[in-house]
């Protein structure tokens, strides 16, 4: 199974839409910037047809250093999670 590179993705989208590669690349850059700002500002952003990016808080917890087995404290932090849309799950699975 091979991974699709950004260049291949842009080329495929350009061919499918009839837009130039530059226009397609600009669209994805603009969309990414918008999504990142929206998640930072409101805590979530819906990407139609794909899913939702959501900010979530993780509590502090204890963990183990796998090399030494020593117990360590992992501090609380904020993470970004992606929740797939039902349509994606149905189409892929």
ABEGO torsion letter per residue (X at the ends): XBBBBAAAAAAAAAAAAGBBAAAAAAAAAAAAAAAAAAAAAAGBBBBBGAEBBBBBBBBBBBBBBAAAGBBBBBBBBBBBBBBBBAAAAAAAX
